[in-house]
Amino acid sequence: NTSASGPVTNIEVDPHAPTPAPTTPRLSPDSDTGGSRVDKLTRDRTPTITGHAEAGATVHLYDTDGIQVLGTAVASASGFWSITSTSLSNGEHQLTAVATDLAGNASVASPPLTIHIDGTAPKLLSARVNGEQLVLRYDQALDADRLPDLSAFTVMVGGVQVAIASMHYNANPRTVVLTLANAVTQGEAVQVTYGDAPGDQYRALQDLAGNDAAALLALPVDNI
């Protein structure tokens, strides 16, 4: 006996990898804390990365080795995706994206995005005064375009505040130079105080990645 035919099931086979392959990932401007906002230098250890891929594809973001997955997202109808990375170590990272469609086909890796993570704040190495020049030396380059106003500093000599006439930054050897209105006599007790203005993220002693230098509270200054 022959049974009646059952319903016909159509199976669609998709052997093709997602096209186009994901575009080169981009560091979100909000995560690019470097001075230019396009220098791909950031203090953000969990930066937001964006890009485009085939609509509906699942996008995996990979670290330099192409093995460690930093995050996953589904591309929107327009193909846009956004991933907040898991924590990255200091140093250079080359990030790539791979898209996988609903059939499980994986694309080739995107071209890499190279970013630099710097989450270490600049450290003060020395504070010295000679005549009218008080010099603060740091272990990292500072952003000369983001220097604070003179009002961020207070200099006391023998318990009396001394006015600061001007300030400039020397890239080599990474020094902030405060020129005092009056020269200091050798041996006088000198203290310097520095504090970032509340709520001001762009006018401060910062390194090139945007890490703020620590405040100084009545720090004794070498005067010998």
Secondary structure, DSSP 8 states (H G I E B T S, - for coil): ------------------SS-----EE-TTT--STTSSS-EES-SS-EEEEE-STT-EEEEE-TTS-SEEEEEE--TTSEEEEE-----SEEEEEEEEEE-TT--B------EEEEE------EEEEEEEEEEEEEEESS-B-GGG---GGGEEEEETTEEE-EEEEEEETTTTEEEEEEEEEE-TT--EEEEE---TT-SSSSSBBTT--B---EEEEEEB--
